[in-house]
Amino acid sequence: MNAKTIVITGCSTGFGRVTALQLAEHGWRVVATVRREADRLDLLAEAAARNVSERLLVVLCDITLPADVARLAQSVHEMASGLDALLNNAGTGYGGPLELLPLADVQAQLEVNLYGHLAVTQALLPDLKAARGTLINVSSIGGWLAFPLYGPYHMSKFALNAMSEVLRVELAPFGVKVVILAPAASPTPIWETGLRRIHASSVFSNMGDYARLAAAMERRARQTAASGFPPELFARTVLRILNSRRPASLYYVPAWAGLMVAGRRLLPDWLWDWGVRRVLGW
């Protein structure tokens, strides 16, 4: 029996890297995308150390570049008679007060976390439909819960959830299963990357009235980056989805994160806003 094939985007670090290696260890043939040659070589070295090199193909692909996405789709089409799964995992974070944030930053956020995922999905759907495979879009509890200074990130995840809902219905007649995977906080590099980007931007030096809020949010972000669930739990959840004949449409990681979302839905807006502002001293 031939090994099943999955494409995973955003495998340089974090969820993508851990999941690519774990699925390869479980017999999947994994096509993992990274944006830099150094990351490609590093992931290949770890795959060799784990004796899964023959099941892991690491390709350079910036999902915001049409030529890269086209090359990825061509490579997948040539190597497999159908694609069993696609994990749209690549992501990044932009932040700042919406009043001050350059629109170019918002556009850049959506290019990665939304448009790029749709571009990859469109390019790989012929192969995914041929295998009646599974499409997993990595959202976040931030696709339901929105916090100040993370506006662009939340906008991208709310929109990704809507995209997934539409695709789930549109692709059902073709046997393609569409799943939203919504993780809570985990100690992955996305937090530090986002903070570095904010510090390097012109917005950071011109916070003005938002300086106190920015300081509070940075403290919370650093606390979150040092805690949260282990990325291995994310990888195990992906494997559970792929092994299910009828996966659910939504999985929270950890499962208790769903309680946070449910609680938000029950609270009136004024009470939620009051709680957020109280926590942040805003």
N, C-alpha and C positions, 0 to 999 in steps of 0.2 A: 504493500500500500504506500503510495507516494505521500511525502510529508505535506502538510498543509502550509500555505504561504500567507504571511501577513506583512503589510507595510506599516511601519511606525514612523511618524515624523517627530522631529525634535529629540534626537537621542544623544545629544552631546553630554547631557547631565540629567539628574533628577529622575522623574517618573519614566521618561522615554528610555533612558539608558538601562535602568534597572529592569524594566519590563522586557526590553529586547533580549537581554541576557537570560532572563528567567524563561521566556518562551523558547528560546533556542535550546536551553537545557531540557525543556519538556518535549523536544522533538519537532518544534515548528521551524519552518524555513522563514527567516526574518530578513526583510529588507528595511534597514534602519537608515534614516536620513540625518545628516549633520550639515552644518554650514561651512566648517573650516577643516582644512586638511589635517591640522594638528589633532582635532577631535576625532577624525576618522582613524588616524593611526593609533590614538590612545584607546579607542573602543576595540579596535582589532587586537591590540595587545592584550586587553583583558579577556577578550573572547578566546584567544589562544591559551591563556593561562587557565581558562575554564574548560578547555578542550571542546569548544563549540564553534570553532572558526568555520568549519565546513557548512554550518547552518546559518551563518550570519553574513549577509552582504551589506556593507556600509557604503552608502553613496552620498556624494556631495549634492545638496539640493537646498536652495533658498526658496521656500514655498511662495514668496512674494514675486518671484521672477518667472514669467511664463515659459521661457526657454528651459529653465531648470525643471519645471514641472513636466514639460513635454518629454524631456529626456528620461525622467523618472518613469513616466507612464510607458514609454517605449521599452525601457529595460524590463519592467514588470511583464509587459505583454510578451516579450521574447522568451522569458524564462519560465513562464507558467501558463498552463491552459486554464485560466480562471484564477481569480484572486479570492482567497477564502475570507480575508478580513483586512480592514483598514482602520488603524487607530490614529485619528487626527489629534495629535498630542502637542505639537509645537505651540509655543506660546511665550509671551513676554508681558511686561507691565510698564505702563507710563502713568505718572501721577502728577498732581498739582491741583490748585484751585481752578475750577472751570472758568472762573472770571478771568484768570490770567494766563491760562494754558494756551500755547500756540496751537492753532488748528492743525498745523503740520504734525504735531505730536499725536493728536487724536486720530488723524488719518493713518499715521504709522502704526498705531495700536490696532486699528481695524484691519489694516493690511495683513498683519500677522495672524491675529486671533479670530478673524472672520473671513475676509476675502481669500486669504491663502488656503484656508481649510476648504472653502467651496471650490477653489481652483483645483486642488488635489483631488477632491471628491469627483468633480466633473471628469477629470482626466482618467481616473481609474474605474469609473462606474461600468464601462463595458466589460472589463474583466471581473468586477465584483458581481455584476448581474449574471455573468456566465457561470459562476460558481454558486449563485444564490447565497452569497456570503453575508458577513456582518460588518456594519459600519458603526464604529464607536467614536463619538465626538466627546472630547474632554472639555467639559465646562468647569463649573466650580460652584460652591455654595454662594459665591459672589455673583452667580447668575440669577439669584433670587434676593440676596441680601446686599444692599449697597451702602457703602461707607464714604464719608467725605475724603477728598483728595485722591481717591482711586476711581474717579468718574470714568475715564477712558477704558480702564480694565472692566469695570462693571458693564459699561455700555456694550463692549464686545461680547461678554459672556451672556448677557440677556439676549442679544441678537443671535448668538450661536444656538441658544435653546430654541428660539423660534425657528431657525433654519432646520434644526433637527426634527422639530415637530412636523414641519412641512414635508421633509424628506421621508419621514416614517410612513406617511400616508401615500405619497407619490410612488415610493419604491415597493410598497407591499405587494402589488400584483406580480412583481418580478422575483419575489422570494427573498429580497434583501432586507435583513433585519437592521433597524436603526436604534442605537442605544445612546443615551446620555450618561456620562460618567461624571459625577459631581464630587470632587474631593474637597475636604476641609483643609485647614492649614497643615503643612508638612515642611520639615526642614530641608527644602530644596534651594538651589541657587537663585531661583527667580526673585526671591525677596531682596537679596543683596544686589542683584543686577538692577532691580528697580530703584533701590536707594541710590546706587552710584549714578544712575541716569538722572535722577532728580537733582542730586548735588552738582552735577556737571551742567545743568541747564540754567538758562538765564532767569527762569522763574524762581529758582531757589534763592537767589540773591536779591530778589525783589518781592518777597512774600508780603511785606507790609502788614496789613491788618490780619493776615493769616499766619503770621510767624508762630504764634502760640499754638494754634491748631496743628501746624506742621511738626512742631517739636513733639507734641503729644502723639501724633500718628507715627512718627519715626520710632519713638520708644515702643509703641505697640507692635510695630512691624519687626523690630529686632527681637522682641520677646517671642513673637510668633515663629520667627526664623530659627529660634533655638529650641522650639518645642514641636508639638504636633505629632501626627502618626507617622510611622516609618514608611518610606516609599515602597518597601516590599509588600505591604498590604495592598497598595494600589495594583501592583503586578499580579498578585494572587486574585484580586477581583476581576482583572481583565481575563485571566485564565478561566475563572468560573463562568464568566459571560460566554467565552468562546466554546466552552464545553457544554453549554446549555442548548438544548434543542429549541426552546422557546424562552429566550432571555426576556427579562422585564425591560420596559422602555427607559427606566431610570434607576441608577444605582448611586447611593451616597457612600462616600468613603471617609471615615468609618460610618457605619450604619446610623450611629446616633446623630450624625450631622443633619439627617432628615428631620430630627426633632427641632433643631434650630430654625429650619425653614418653616416647619409647621407652626411653631410658636410665633414667628413673625407674622404669618398670615392671620393669626387670631388677635394680634394686638392692633389697636387703633393707631393710626399714623402718629398722632400727637404723643402717644405714650412711647412708641418706638423712638421717635426723634428725641424725646426727653432723656431716655435711657442712653442713647448714643452720646448726646451732648454731655451728660453727667459723667460718663466714663472718661471722656476726653477733656473734661474741664472746659468746655466750649460754650 
